[in-house]
Amino acid sequence: MLDPDVRRVLEGTSIAHLATVLPDGTPHCVPLYVGVHDDRIVLFTGPGTRKARNLRRDPRLALSIAPADNPFEPVVVRGRVVEWIEGDAGWEIIDQLAGKYTGTPYPRDEERVVAVIEPERQTVGIG
């Protein structure tokens, strides 16, 4: 279940930083759009990107978000990818995320997939 303060930040337009594990065990971190679908966290990516390959091999991740309205009260989530959504159902979520951040649907020029994240630890503020 998402902490209400975490949900509030995820429903906003703050950019998240996703940390995954590379094959050699070192971290890989990238900025991305993030949101909520039901009571889980969602993000999207290309199926062949480094982050997608990392998460399919090892679903553990961390998200760090500095909320736009208060960047000094960061949100950190650790969890794992529990599902991948593709096709029309995936594009529906992708368009919701893109619309939230840009006001327009996401272009259809490349294949995209949605990672569904089950949060295991949620922290708001320094701690």
KOLDO-342020 format. One record per residue: x, y, z of N, C-alpha, C in turn. Coordinates in steps of 0.2 Angstrom, whole numbers, plus 5000, padded with zeros to 4 digits. Last residue first. Layout:
// residues N
<n_xx: X&n_yy: Y&n_zz: Z&ca_xx: X&ca_yy: Y&ca_zz: Z&c_xx: X&c_yy: Y&c_zz: Z>
...
// end
This chain:
// residues 127
<n_xx: 5080&n_yy: 5052&n_zz: 5031&ca_xx: 5080&ca_yy: 5047&ca_zz: 5037&c_xx: 5082&c_yy: 5040&c_zz: 5035>
<n_xx: 5071&n_yy: 5066&n_zz: 5026&ca_xx: 5078&ca_yy: 5063&ca_zz: 5027&c_xx: 5077&c_yy: 5058&c_zz: 5033>
<n_xx: 5056&n_yy: 5062&n_zz: 5017&ca_xx: 5060&ca_yy: 5066&ca_zz: 5021&c_xx: 5067&c_yy: 5063&c_zz: 5023>
<n_xx: 5049&n_yy: 5046&n_zz: 5017&ca_xx: 5047&ca_yy: 5053&ca_zz: 5016&c_xx: 5052&c_yy: 5058&c_zz: 5020>
<n_xx: 5050&n_yy: 5030&n_zz: 5011&ca_xx: 5053&ca_yy: 5035&ca_zz: 5016&c_xx: 5051&c_yy: 5042&c_zz: 5013>
<n_xx: 5046&n_yy: 5014&n_zz: 5009&ca_xx: 5044&ca_yy: 5020&ca_zz: 5007&c_xx: 5046&c_yy: 5025&c_zz: 5013>
<n_xx: 5048&n_yy: 4997&n_zz: 5003&ca_xx: 5050&ca_yy: 5002&ca_zz: 5008&c_xx: 5049&c_yy: 5009&c_zz: 5005>
<n_xx: 5042&n_yy: 4991&n_zz: 4993&ca_xx: 5043&ca_yy: 4987&ca_zz: 4999&c_xx: 5045&c_yy: 4992&c_zz: 5005>
<n_xx: 5030&n_yy: 4993&n_zz: 4980&ca_xx: 5034&ca_yy: 4996&ca_zz: 4984&c_xx: 5035&c_yy: 4992&c_zz: 4991>
<n_xx: 5030&n_yy: 4986&n_zz: 4964&ca_xx: 5027&ca_yy: 4985&ca_zz: 4971&c_xx: 5032&c_yy: 4988&c_zz: 4976>
<n_xx: 5027&n_yy: 4992&n_zz: 4949&ca_xx: 5032&ca_yy: 4992&ca_zz: 4954&c_xx: 5028&c_yy: 4991&c_zz: 4961>
<n_xx: 5027&n_yy: 4989&n_zz: 4932&ca_xx: 5023&ca_yy: 4990&ca_zz: 4938&c_xx: 5027&c_yy: 4988&c_zz: 4944>
<n_xx: 5032&n_yy: 4996&n_zz: 4917&ca_xx: 5034&ca_yy: 4992&ca_zz: 4923&c_xx: 5030&c_yy: 4994&c_zz: 4929>
<n_xx: 5027&n_yy: 4996&n_zz: 4901&ca_xx: 5026&ca_yy: 4999&ca_zz: 4907&c_xx: 5028&c_yy: 4994&c_zz: 4913>
<n_xx: 5035&n_yy: 4999&n_zz: 4885&ca_xx: 5032&ca_yy: 4995&ca_zz: 4890&c_xx: 5032&c_yy: 4998&c_zz: 4897>
<n_xx: 5036&n_yy: 5004&n_zz: 4868&ca_xx: 5036&ca_yy: 5005&ca_zz: 4875&c_xx: 5033&c_yy: 5000&c_zz: 4879>
<n_xx: 5043&n_yy: 5007&n_zz: 4852&ca_xx: 5039&ca_yy: 5003&ca_zz: 4856&c_xx: 5041&c_yy: 5004&c_zz: 4863>
<n_xx: 5041&n_yy: 5023&n_zz: 4844&ca_xx: 5045&ca_yy: 5018&ca_zz: 4846&c_xx: 5041&c_yy: 5013&c_zz: 4851>
<n_xx: 5031&n_yy: 5032&n_zz: 4839&ca_xx: 5037&ca_yy: 5030&ca_zz: 4835&c_xx: 5041&c_yy: 5025&c_zz: 4837>
<n_xx: 5020&n_yy: 5038&n_zz: 4846&ca_xx: 5020&ca_yy: 5031&ca_zz: 4844&c_xx: 5026&c_yy: 5028&c_zz: 4840>
<n_xx: 5022&n_yy: 5050&n_zz: 4859&ca_xx: 5023&ca_yy: 5048&ca_zz: 4852&c_xx: 5023&c_yy: 5040&c_zz: 4851>
<n_xx: 5010&n_yy: 5052&n_zz: 4872&ca_xx: 5017&ca_yy: 5050&ca_zz: 4870&c_xx: 5017&c_yy: 5048&c_zz: 4863>
<n_xx: 4998&n_yy: 5066&n_zz: 4872&ca_xx: 5000&ca_yy: 5059&ca_zz: 4872&c_xx: 5007&c_yy: 5057&c_zz: 4870>
<n_xx: 5002&n_yy: 5081&n_zz: 4882&ca_xx: 5000&ca_yy: 5077&ca_zz: 4876&c_xx: 5002&c_yy: 5070&c_zz: 4877>
<n_xx: 5006&n_yy: 5086&n_zz: 4894&ca_xx: 5000&ca_yy: 5089&ca_zz: 4891&c_xx: 4998&c_yy: 5085&c_zz: 4885>
<n_xx: 5018&n_yy: 5082&n_zz: 4900&ca_xx: 5018&ca_yy: 5086&ca_zz: 4894&c_xx: 5012&c_yy: 5089&c_zz: 4892>
<n_xx: 5014&n_yy: 5075&n_zz: 4912&ca_xx: 5020&ca_yy: 5079&ca_zz: 4912&c_xx: 5021&c_yy: 5084&c_zz: 4906>
<n_xx: 5002&n_yy: 5069&n_zz: 4910&ca_xx: 5003&ca_yy: 5073&ca_zz: 4916&c_xx: 5009&c_yy: 5077&c_zz: 4916>
<n_xx: 5004&n_yy: 5063&n_zz: 4897&ca_xx: 4999&ca_yy: 5069&ca_zz: 4898&c_xx: 5000&c_yy: 5073&c_zz: 4904>
<n_xx: 5012&n_yy: 5053&n_zz: 4901&ca_xx: 5015&ca_yy: 5058&ca_zz: 4897&c_xx: 5010&c_yy: 5065&c_zz: 4897>
<n_xx: 5003&n_yy: 5046&n_zz: 4909&ca_xx: 5010&ca_yy: 5048&ca_zz: 4912&c_xx: 5012&c_yy: 5054&c_zz: 4908>
<n_xx: 4993&n_yy: 5042&n_zz: 4900&ca_xx: 4992&ca_yy: 5046&ca_zz: 4906&c_xx: 4998&c_yy: 5049&c_zz: 4909>
<n_xx: 5001&n_yy: 5035&n_zz: 4890&ca_xx: 4998&ca_yy: 5042&ca_zz: 4889&c_xx: 4996&c_yy: 5046&c_zz: 4895>
<n_xx: 5004&n_yy: 5024&n_zz: 4898&ca_xx: 5010&ca_yy: 5029&ca_zz: 4896&c_xx: 5007&c_yy: 5035&c_zz: 4894>
<n_xx: 4992&n_yy: 5018&n_zz: 4900&ca_xx: 4996&ca_yy: 5021&ca_zz: 4906&c_xx: 5001&c_yy: 5026&c_zz: 4904>
<n_xx: 4989&n_yy: 5015&n_zz: 4887&ca_xx: 4984&ca_yy: 5019&ca_zz: 4891&c_xx: 4988&c_yy: 5022&c_zz: 4897>
<n_xx: 5000&n_yy: 5007&n_zz: 4883&ca_xx: 4999&ca_yy: 5013&ca_zz: 4880&c_xx: 4994&c_yy: 5018&c_zz: 4884>
<n_xx: 4996&n_yy: 4995&n_zz: 4890&ca_xx: 5002&ca_yy: 4999&ca_zz: 4892&c_xx: 5002&c_yy: 5006&c_zz: 4889>
<n_xx: 4984&n_yy: 4991&n_zz: 4884&ca_xx: 4984&ca_yy: 4993&ca_zz: 4891&c_xx: 4990&c_yy: 4997&c_zz: 4893>
<n_xx: 4990&n_yy: 4989&n_zz: 4871&ca_xx: 4985&ca_yy: 4994&ca_zz: 4872&c_xx: 4984&c_yy: 4996&c_zz: 4879>
<n_xx: 5006&n_yy: 4983&n_zz: 4875&ca_xx: 5001&ca_yy: 4984&ca_zz: 4870&c_xx: 4996&c_yy: 4990&c_zz: 4872>
<n_xx: 5011&n_yy: 4978&n_zz: 4892&ca_xx: 5012&ca_yy: 4980&ca_zz: 4885&c_xx: 5006&c_yy: 4981&c_zz: 4881>
<n_xx: 5017&n_yy: 4978&n_zz: 4908&ca_xx: 5011&ca_yy: 4979&ca_zz: 4904&c_xx: 5013&c_yy: 4981&c_zz: 4897>
<n_xx: 5025&n_yy: 4968&n_zz: 4919&ca_xx: 5026&ca_yy: 4972&ca_zz: 4914&c_xx: 5019&c_yy: 4972&c_zz: 4910>
<n_xx: 5027&n_yy: 4966&n_zz: 4937&ca_xx: 5023&ca_yy: 4965&ca_zz: 4931&c_xx: 5025&c_yy: 4970&c_zz: 4926>
<n_xx: 5035&n_yy: 4969&n_zz: 4948&ca_xx: 5031&ca_yy: 4963&ca_zz: 4948&c_xx: 5027&c_yy: 4962&c_zz: 4942>
<n_xx: 5050&n_yy: 4976&n_zz: 4952&ca_xx: 5045&ca_yy: 4976&ca_zz: 4947&c_xx: 5041&c_yy: 4969&c_zz: 4947>
<n_xx: 5051&n_yy: 4982&n_zz: 4969&ca_xx: 5053&ca_yy: 4978&ca_zz: 4964&c_xx: 5048&c_yy: 4978&c_zz: 4958>
<n_xx: 5059&n_yy: 4994&n_zz: 4980&ca_xx: 5054&ca_yy: 4989&ca_zz: 4978&c_xx: 5056&c_yy: 4985&c_zz: 4973>
<n_xx: 5060&n_yy: 5009&n_zz: 4989&ca_xx: 5063&ca_yy: 5003&ca_zz: 4986&c_xx: 5058&c_yy: 4998&c_zz: 4985>
<n_xx: 5059&n_yy: 5027&n_zz: 4987&ca_xx: 5055&ca_yy: 5020&ca_zz: 4987&c_xx: 5060&c_yy: 5015&c_zz: 4985>
<n_xx: 5059&n_yy: 5042&n_zz: 4994&ca_xx: 5063&ca_yy: 5037&ca_zz: 4992&c_xx: 5059&c_yy: 5030&c_zz: 4993>
<n_xx: 5058&n_yy: 5059&n_zz: 4993&ca_xx: 5054&ca_yy: 5053&ca_zz: 4994&c_xx: 5059&c_yy: 5048&c_zz: 4991>
<n_xx: 5063&n_yy: 5074&n_zz: 5002&ca_xx: 5064&ca_yy: 5069&ca_zz: 4997&c_xx: 5059&c_yy: 5063&c_zz: 4999>
<n_xx: 5062&n_yy: 5089&n_zz: 5005&ca_xx: 5058&ca_yy: 5083&ca_zz: 5009&c_xx: 5058&c_yy: 5077&c_zz: 5004>
<n_xx: 5067&n_yy: 5098&n_zz: 4998&ca_xx: 5071&ca_yy: 5097&ca_zz: 5004&c_xx: 5067&c_yy: 5091&c_zz: 5008>
<n_xx: 5058&n_yy: 5102&n_zz: 4988&ca_xx: 5064&ca_yy: 5097&ca_zz: 4986&c_xx: 5068&c_yy: 5095&c_zz: 4992>
<n_xx: 5043&n_yy: 5104&n_zz: 4987&ca_xx: 5047&ca_yy: 5104&ca_zz: 4993&c_xx: 5053&c_yy: 5099&c_zz: 4991>
<n_xx: 5037&n_yy: 5104&n_zz: 4974&ca_xx: 5034&ca_yy: 5109&ca_zz: 4979&c_xx: 5039&c_yy: 5109&c_zz: 4985>
<n_xx: 5043&n_yy: 5093&n_zz: 4968&ca_xx: 5044&ca_yy: 5100&ca_zz: 4965&c_xx: 5042&c_yy: 5105&c_zz: 4970>
<n_xx: 5052&n_yy: 5081&n_zz: 4977&ca_xx: 5046&ca_yy: 5084&ca_zz: 4976&c_xx: 5047&c_yy: 5092&c_zz: 4973>
<n_xx: 5064&n_yy: 5071&n_zz: 4972&ca_xx: 5064&ca_yy: 5078&ca_zz: 4975&c_xx: 5057&c_yy: 5081&c_zz: 4973>
<n_xx: 5065&n_yy: 5054&n_zz: 4973&ca_xx: 5061&ca_yy: 5060&ca_zz: 4970&c_xx: 5062&c_yy: 5066&c_zz: 4975>
<n_xx: 5071&n_yy: 5039&n_zz: 4968&ca_xx: 5072&ca_yy: 5045&ca_zz: 4972&c_xx: 5069&c_yy: 5050&c_zz: 4969>
<n_xx: 5069&n_yy: 5021&n_zz: 4969&ca_xx: 5067&ca_yy: 5028&ca_zz: 4966&c_xx: 5068&c_yy: 5033&c_zz: 4971>
<n_xx: 5077&n_yy: 5006&n_zz: 4966&ca_xx: 5076&ca_yy: 5012&ca_zz: 4971&c_xx: 5074&c_yy: 5018&c_zz: 4966>
<n_xx: 5074&n_yy: 4988&n_zz: 4963&ca_xx: 5075&ca_yy: 4995&ca_zz: 4961&c_xx: 5075&c_yy: 5000&c_zz: 4967>
<n_xx: 5074&n_yy: 4972&n_zz: 4957&ca_xx: 5075&ca_yy: 4976&ca_zz: 4963&c_xx: 5077&c_yy: 4983&c_zz: 4960>
<n_xx: 5074&n_yy: 4962&n_zz: 4947&ca_xx: 5068&ca_yy: 4967&ca_zz: 4947&c_xx: 5069&c_yy: 4972&c_zz: 4953>
<n_xx: 5085&n_yy: 4958&n_zz: 4936&ca_xx: 5085&ca_yy: 4959&ca_zz: 4943&c_xx: 5080&c_yy: 4964&c_zz: 4944>
<n_xx: 5081&n_yy: 4956&n_zz: 4922&ca_xx: 5086&ca_yy: 4952&ca_zz: 4925&c_xx: 5086&c_yy: 4952&c_zz: 4933>
<n_xx: 5072&n_yy: 4967&n_zz: 4920&ca_xx: 5070&ca_yy: 4960&ca_zz: 4919&c_xx: 5075&c_yy: 4955&c_zz: 4922>
<n_xx: 5080&n_yy: 4978&n_zz: 4924&ca_xx: 5075&ca_yy: 4976&ca_zz: 4928&c_xx: 5072&c_yy: 4969&c_zz: 4927>
<n_xx: 5090&n_yy: 4978&n_zz: 4914&ca_xx: 5092&ca_yy: 4977&ca_zz: 4921&c_xx: 5086&c_yy: 4975&c_zz: 4925>
<n_xx: 5082&n_yy: 4980&n_zz: 4903&ca_xx: 5086&ca_yy: 4974&ca_zz: 4903&c_xx: 5088&c_yy: 4973&c_zz: 4910>
<n_xx: 5077&n_yy: 4993&n_zz: 4906&ca_xx: 5072&ca_yy: 4987&ca_zz: 4905&c_xx: 5076&c_yy: 4981&c_zz: 4906>
<n_xx: 5089&n_yy: 5001&n_zz: 4907&ca_xx: 5085&ca_yy: 5000&ca_zz: 4913&c_xx: 5080&c_yy: 4994&c_zz: 4912>
<n_xx: 5093&n_yy: 5000&n_zz: 4893&ca_xx: 5097&ca_yy: 4997&ca_zz: 4899&c_xx: 5093&c_yy: 4996&c_zz: 4905>
<n_xx: 5080&n_yy: 4995&n_zz: 4882&ca_xx: 5084&ca_yy: 5000&ca_zz: 4886&c_xx: 5088&c_yy: 4996&c_zz: 4891>
<n_xx: 5070&n_yy: 4987&n_zz: 4876&ca_xx: 5077&ca_yy: 4985&ca_zz: 4875&c_xx: 5082&c_yy: 4990&c_zz: 4878>
<n_xx: 5058&n_yy: 4993&n_zz: 4878&ca_xx: 5059&ca_yy: 4986&ca_zz: 4880&c_xx: 5066&c_yy: 4984&c_zz: 4880>
<n_xx: 5058&n_yy: 5009&n_zz: 4884&ca_xx: 5058&ca_yy: 5005&ca_zz: 4879&c_xx: 5060&c_yy: 4998&c_zz: 4881>
<n_xx: 5047&n_yy: 5013&n_zz: 4898&ca_xx: 5053&ca_yy: 5013&ca_zz: 4895&c_xx: 5053&c_yy: 5009&c_zz: 4888>
<n_xx: 5038&n_yy: 5020&n_zz: 4912&ca_xx: 5038&ca_yy: 5016&ca_zz: 4906&c_xx: 5045&c_yy: 5017&c_zz: 4903>
<n_xx: 5031&n_yy: 5016&n_zz: 4928&ca_xx: 5035&ca_yy: 5020&ca_zz: 4924&c_xx: 5035&c_yy: 5016&c_zz: 4917>
<n_xx: 5021&n_yy: 5015&n_zz: 4943&ca_xx: 5022&ca_yy: 5014&ca_zz: 4936&c_xx: 5027&c_yy: 5018&c_zz: 4933>
<n_xx: 5016&n_yy: 5008&n_zz: 4959&ca_xx: 5020&ca_yy: 5013&ca_zz: 4955&c_xx: 5021&c_yy: 5011&c_zz: 4948>
<n_xx: 5000&n_yy: 5004&n_zz: 4965&ca_xx: 5007&ca_yy: 5003&ca_zz: 4963&c_xx: 5010&c_yy: 5008&c_zz: 4959>
<n_xx: 4986&n_yy: 5004&n_zz: 4966&ca_xx: 4990&ca_yy: 5005&ca_zz: 4972&c_xx: 4998&c_yy: 5004&c_zz: 4971>
<n_xx: 4982&n_yy: 5010&n_zz: 4951&ca_xx: 4979&ca_yy: 5007&ca_zz: 4956&c_xx: 4984&c_yy: 5009&c_zz: 4963>
<n_xx: 4997&n_yy: 5018&n_zz: 4947&ca_xx: 4991&ca_yy: 5014&ca_zz: 4944&c_xx: 4989&c_yy: 5010&c_zz: 4949>
<n_xx: 5006&n_yy: 5033&n_zz: 4947&ca_xx: 5003&ca_yy: 5028&ca_zz: 4951&c_xx: 4997&c_yy: 5025&c_zz: 4946>
<n_xx: 5022&n_yy: 5037&n_zz: 4940&ca_xx: 5016&ca_yy: 5039&ca_zz: 4942&c_xx: 5013&c_yy: 5033&c_zz: 4946>
<n_xx: 5036&n_yy: 5046&n_zz: 4932&ca_xx: 5033&ca_yy: 5041&ca_zz: 4936&c_xx: 5026&c_yy: 5042&c_zz: 4938>
<n_xx: 5049&n_yy: 5049&n_zz: 4920&ca_xx: 5042&ca_yy: 5050&ca_zz: 4922&c_xx: 5040&c_yy: 5044&c_zz: 4927>
<n_xx: 5067&n_yy: 5049&n_zz: 4925&ca_xx: 5061&ca_yy: 5047&ca_zz: 4921&c_xx: 5054&c_yy: 5050&c_zz: 4924>
<n_xx: 5085&n_yy: 5048&n_zz: 4925&ca_xx: 5079&ca_yy: 5051&ca_zz: 4927&c_xx: 5073&c_yy: 5049&c_zz: 4923>
<n_xx: 5094&n_yy: 5033&n_zz: 4931&ca_xx: 5092&ca_yy: 5038&ca_zz: 4926&c_xx: 5086&c_yy: 5041&c_zz: 4928>
<n_xx: 5108&n_yy: 5023&n_zz: 4936&ca_xx: 5103&ca_yy: 5028&ca_zz: 4938&c_xx: 5101&c_yy: 5033&c_zz: 4932>
<n_xx: 5115&n_yy: 5008&n_zz: 4941&ca_xx: 5113&ca_yy: 5012&ca_zz: 4935&c_xx: 5108&c_yy: 5017&c_zz: 4937>
<n_xx: 5128&n_yy: 5001&n_zz: 4951&ca_xx: 5122&ca_yy: 5004&ca_zz: 4950&c_xx: 5121&c_yy: 5008&c_zz: 4944>
<n_xx: 5135&n_yy: 4984&n_zz: 4948&ca_xx: 5136&ca_yy: 4992&ca_zz: 4950&c_xx: 5129&c_yy: 4995&c_zz: 4948>
<n_xx: 5134&n_yy: 4971&n_zz: 4944&ca_xx: 5133&ca_yy: 4973&ca_zz: 4951&c_xx: 5133&c_yy: 4980&c_zz: 4953>
<n_xx: 5136&n_yy: 4968&n_zz: 4931&ca_xx: 5142&ca_yy: 4967&ca_zz: 4936&c_xx: 5141&c_yy: 4969&c_zz: 4943>
<n_xx: 5123&n_yy: 4971&n_zz: 4926&ca_xx: 5125&ca_yy: 4964&ca_zz: 4927&c_xx: 5131&c_yy: 4963&c_zz: 4931>
<n_xx: 5116&n_yy: 4984&n_zz: 4937&ca_xx: 5119&ca_yy: 4982&ca_zz: 4931&c_xx: 5122&c_yy: 4975&c_zz: 4932>
<n_xx: 5101&n_yy: 4988&n_zz: 4945&ca_xx: 5108&ca_yy: 4985&ca_zz: 4946&c_xx: 5110&c_yy: 4982&c_zz: 4939>
<n_xx: 5094&n_yy: 5005&n_zz: 4946&ca_xx: 5094&ca_yy: 4998&ca_zz: 4945&c_xx: 5101&c_yy: 4995&c_zz: 4945>
<n_xx: 5086&n_yy: 5019&n_zz: 4951&ca_xx: 5092&ca_yy: 5016&ca_zz: 4951&c_xx: 5091&c_yy: 5008&c_zz: 4950>
<n_xx: 5078&n_yy: 5033&n_zz: 4944&ca_xx: 5077&ca_yy: 5026&ca_zz: 4945&c_xx: 5084&c_yy: 5023&c_zz: 4945>
<n_xx: 5071&n_yy: 5048&n_zz: 4949&ca_xx: 5078&ca_yy: 5045&ca_zz: 4947&c_xx: 5077&c_yy: 5037&c_zz: 4949>
<n_xx: 5058&n_yy: 5058&n_zz: 4944&ca_xx: 5060&ca_yy: 5053&ca_zz: 4948&c_xx: 5067&c_yy: 5050&c_zz: 4945>
<n_xx: 5051&n_yy: 5074&n_zz: 4943&ca_xx: 5055&ca_yy: 5069&ca_zz: 4940&c_xx: 5058&c_yy: 5064&c_zz: 4945>
<n_xx: 5035&n_yy: 5079&n_zz: 4948&ca_xx: 5042&ca_yy: 5078&ca_zz: 4950&c_xx: 5045&c_yy: 5073&c_zz: 4946>
<n_xx: 5021&n_yy: 5080&n_zz: 4946&ca_xx: 5025&ca_yy: 5080&ca_zz: 4940&c_xx: 5033&c_yy: 5081&c_zz: 4942>
<n_xx: 5010&n_yy: 5070&n_zz: 4956&ca_xx: 5013&ca_yy: 5076&ca_zz: 4954&c_xx: 5017&c_yy: 5075&c_zz: 4948>
<n_xx: 5009&n_yy: 5057&n_zz: 4961&ca_xx: 5004&ca_yy: 5060&ca_zz: 4957&c_xx: 5005&c_yy: 5066&c_zz: 4954>
<n_xx: 5020&n_yy: 5056&n_zz: 4969&ca_xx: 5020&ca_yy: 5052&ca_zz: 4963&c_xx: 5014&c_yy: 5054&c_zz: 4958>
<n_xx: 5016&n_yy: 5064&n_zz: 4980&ca_xx: 5022&ca_yy: 5066&ca_zz: 4976&c_xx: 5022&c_yy: 5062&c_zz: 4969>
<n_xx: 5005&n_yy: 5056&n_zz: 4985&ca_xx: 5004&ca_yy: 5063&ca_zz: 4983&c_xx: 5010&c_yy: 5066&c_zz: 4978>
<n_xx: 5011&n_yy: 5044&n_zz: 4988&ca_xx: 5006&ca_yy: 5044&ca_zz: 4983&c_xx: 5005&c_yy: 5052&c_zz: 4980>
<n_xx: 5018&n_yy: 5048&n_zz: 4999&ca_xx: 5022&ca_yy: 5046&ca_zz: 4993&c_xx: 5017&c_yy: 5046&c_zz: 4987>
<n_xx: 5008&n_yy: 5052&n_zz: 5008&ca_xx: 5013&ca_yy: 5057&ca_zz: 5006&c_xx: 5017&c_yy: 5055&c_zz: 5000>
<n_xx: 5001&n_yy: 5039&n_zz: 5009&ca_xx: 4998&ca_yy: 5045&ca_zz: 5006&c_xx: 5003&c_yy: 5050&c_zz: 5004>
<n_xx: 5010&n_yy: 5024&n_zz: 5004&ca_xx: 5010&ca_yy: 5030&ca_zz: 5009&c_xx: 5006&c_yy: 5036&c_zz: 5006>
<n_xx: 5003&n_yy: 5011&n_zz: 4996&ca_xx: 5007&ca_yy: 5017&ca_zz: 4995&c_xx: 5005&c_yy: 5022&c_zz: 5001>
<n_xx: 5004&n_yy: 4994&n_zz: 5000&ca_xx: 5000&ca_yy: 5000&ca_zz: 5000&c_xx: 5004&c_yy: 5006&c_zz: 5000>
// end
